[in-house]
């Protein structure tokens, strides 16, 4: 997962593990879920080539890139 240069509309490079296609996605095509742990923090998208629902883990750097690029984020936990 990589993002475009600052100042440009966010476009992310991604790949599908099913069909192995590589492509670019706009921020609106991605979703980020932030959970209570690394295991429950991930991003997802639909492959534009084969239509597969793709879910990949998102480490700290990926979370930074996606949130900075305007990807919609869902928090899966709350601290009480």
Protein Blocks (a to p, Z undefined) as FASTA:
>chain_A
ZZddehiacddddddfklopacdddfklpccdddfbfklgccddddfklopacdddddfk
lmmmmmmnopacddfbdcZZ
